[in-house]
């Protein structure tokens, strides 16, 4: 087996010993976004965007399923969307 690169070893060490101050700051930030009154406008904007995308997203999903079931070779096309490329 090949030796790990130094950067990969450092990443593994960071996972084993998380930065508690950073983790707590992230938790406070998320709590504020979700619960604080001054973030109400942001939450409303996100909800409106999600609502606007819900129908097109559902249709896209149905079309992908239909293509996967009916077009030969189409599953190989969808792998690219799953891997992020």
BAROGU-307137 format. One record per residue (C-alpha): residue number from 1; residue in one letter; chain; x, y, z. Coordinates in steps of 0.02 Angstrom, whole numbers, padded with zeros to 5 digits. Layout:
// BAROGU-307137
<node i="NUM" aa="A" ch="A" xx="X" yy="Y" zz="Z"/>
...
This chain:
// BAROGU-307137
<node i="1" aa="X" ch="A" xx="00000" yy="00000" zz="00000"/>
<node i="2" aa="X" ch="A" xx="00065" yy="00175" zz="-00042"/>
<node i="3" aa="X" ch="A" xx="00112" yy="00297" zz="00094"/>
<node i="4" aa="X" ch="A" xx="-00011" yy="00436" zz="00129"/>
<node i="5" aa="X" ch="A" xx="00032" yy="00611" zz="00071"/>
<node i="6" aa="X" ch="A" xx="00070" yy="00735" zz="00212"/>
<node i="7" aa="X" ch="A" xx="-00086" yy="00835" zz="00173"/>
<node i="8" aa="X" ch="A" xx="-00195" yy="00679" zz="00183"/>
<node i="9" aa="X" ch="A" xx="-00116" yy="00631" zz="00349"/>
<node i="10" aa="X" ch="A" xx="-00151" yy="00805" zz="00418"/>
<node i="11" aa="X" ch="A" xx="-00332" yy="00794" zz="00363"/>
<node i="12" aa="X" ch="A" xx="-00351" yy="00628" zz="00455"/>
<node i="13" aa="X" ch="A" xx="-00276" yy="00705" zz="00611"/>
<node i="14" aa="X" ch="A" xx="-00396" yy="00852" zz="00600"/>
<node i="15" aa="X" ch="A" xx="-00543" yy="00731" zz="00592"/>
<node i="16" aa="X" ch="A" xx="-00480" yy="00640" zz="00746"/>
<node i="17" aa="X" ch="A" xx="-00455" yy="00803" zz="00843"/>
<node i="18" aa="X" ch="A" xx="-00587" yy="00928" zz="00787"/>
<node i="19" aa="X" ch="A" xx="-00566" yy="01113" zz="00825"/>
<node i="20" aa="X" ch="A" xx="-00694" yy="01137" zz="00964"/>
<node i="21" aa="X" ch="A" xx="-00694" yy="01327" zz="00953"/>
<node i="22" aa="X" ch="A" xx="-00730" yy="01319" zz="00766"/>
<node i="23" aa="X" ch="A" xx="-00865" yy="01186" zz="00790"/>
<node i="24" aa="X" ch="A" xx="-00951" yy="01291" zz="00924"/>
<node i="25" aa="X" ch="A" xx="-00941" yy="01448" zz="00816"/>
<node i="26" aa="X" ch="A" xx="-01021" yy="01354" zz="00671"/>
<node i="27" aa="X" ch="A" xx="-01160" yy="01289" zz="00784"/>
<node i="28" aa="X" ch="A" xx="-01195" yy="01465" zz="00849"/>
<node i="29" aa="X" ch="A" xx="-01198" yy="01533" zz="00671"/>
<node i="30" aa="X" ch="A" xx="-01322" yy="01400" zz="00612"/>
<node i="31" aa="X" ch="A" xx="-01429" yy="01425" zz="00768"/>
<node i="32" aa="X" ch="A" xx="-01435" yy="01611" zz="00733"/>
<node i="33" aa="X" ch="A" xx="-01483" yy="01584" zz="00551"/>
<node i="34" aa="X" ch="A" xx="-01623" yy="01467" zz="00601"/>
<node i="35" aa="X" ch="A" xx="-01688" yy="01550" zz="00758"/>
<node i="36" aa="X" ch="A" xx="-01644" yy="01736" zz="00772"/>
<node i="37" aa="X" ch="A" xx="-01778" yy="01863" zz="00722"/>
<node i="38" aa="X" ch="A" xx="-01653" yy="01968" zz="00621"/>
<node i="39" aa="X" ch="A" xx="-01629" yy="01819" zz="00503"/>
<node i="40" aa="X" ch="A" xx="-01814" yy="01805" zz="00463"/>
<node i="41" aa="X" ch="A" xx="-01794" yy="01891" zz="00294"/>
<node i="42" aa="X" ch="A" xx="-01658" yy="01769" zz="00243"/>
<node i="43" aa="X" ch="A" xx="-01764" yy="01620" zz="00295"/>
<node i="44" aa="X" ch="A" xx="-01911" yy="01691" zz="00198"/>
<node i="45" aa="X" ch="A" xx="-01803" yy="01715" zz="00042"/>
<node i="46" aa="X" ch="A" xx="-01737" yy="01537" zz="00054"/>
<node i="47" aa="X" ch="A" xx="-01914" yy="01469" zz="00075"/>
<node i="48" aa="X" ch="A" xx="-01974" yy="01567" zz="-00078"/>
<node i="49" aa="X" ch="A" xx="-01828" yy="01504" zz="-00182"/>
<node i="50" aa="X" ch="A" xx="-01861" yy="01325" zz="-00128"/>
<node i="51" aa="X" ch="A" xx="-02045" yy="01343" zz="-00170"/>
<node i="52" aa="X" ch="A" xx="-02002" yy="01413" zz="-00342"/>
<node i="53" aa="X" ch="A" xx="-01886" yy="01266" zz="-00377"/>
<node i="54" aa="X" ch="A" xx="-01999" yy="01128" zz="-00309"/>
<node i="55" aa="X" ch="A" xx="-02106" yy="01101" zz="-00465"/>
<node i="56" aa="X" ch="A" xx="-01964" yy="01112" zz="-00593"/>
<node i="57" aa="X" ch="A" xx="-01859" yy="00997" zz="-00483"/>
<node i="58" aa="X" ch="A" xx="-01997" yy="00868" zz="-00471"/>
<node i="59" aa="X" ch="A" xx="-02024" yy="00872" zz="-00659"/>
<node i="60" aa="X" ch="A" xx="-01838" yy="00854" zz="-00690"/>
<node i="61" aa="X" ch="A" xx="-01833" yy="00703" zz="-00575"/>
<node i="62" aa="X" ch="A" xx="-01981" yy="00622" zz="-00663"/>
<node i="63" aa="X" ch="A" xx="-01904" yy="00651" zz="-00834"/>
<node i="64" aa="X" ch="A" xx="-01738" yy="00576" zz="-00778"/>
<node i="65" aa="X" ch="A" xx="-01831" yy="00423" zz="-00711"/>
<node i="66" aa="X" ch="A" xx="-01928" yy="00405" zz="-00873"/>
<node i="67" aa="X" ch="A" xx="-01770" yy="00418" zz="-00977"/>
<node i="68" aa="X" ch="A" xx="-01679" yy="00293" zz="-00867"/>
<node i="69" aa="X" ch="A" xx="-01821" yy="00167" zz="-00891"/>
<node i="70" aa="X" ch="A" xx="-01844" yy="00191" zz="-01077"/>
<node i="71" aa="X" ch="A" xx="-01682" yy="00245" zz="-01161"/>
<node i="72" aa="X" ch="A" xx="-01542" yy="00117" zz="-01186"/>
<node i="73" aa="X" ch="A" xx="-01376" yy="00176" zz="-01116"/>
<node i="74" aa="X" ch="A" xx="-01451" yy="00322" zz="-01021"/>
<node i="75" aa="X" ch="A" xx="-01394" yy="00262" zz="-00848"/>
<node i="76" aa="X" ch="A" xx="-01216" yy="00293" zz="-00904"/>
<node i="77" aa="X" ch="A" xx="-01266" yy="00475" zz="-00936"/>
<node i="78" aa="X" ch="A" xx="-01332" yy="00499" zz="-00760"/>
<node i="79" aa="X" ch="A" xx="-01171" yy="00442" zz="-00677"/>
<node i="80" aa="X" ch="A" xx="-01092" yy="00609" zz="-00723"/>
<node i="81" aa="X" ch="A" xx="-01223" yy="00704" zz="-00622"/>
<node i="82" aa="X" ch="A" xx="-01198" yy="00590" zz="-00471"/>
<node i="83" aa="X" ch="A" xx="-01009" yy="00615" zz="-00466"/>
<node i="84" aa="X" ch="A" xx="-01020" yy="00803" zz="-00480"/>
<node i="85" aa="X" ch="A" xx="-00938" yy="00813" zz="-00651"/>
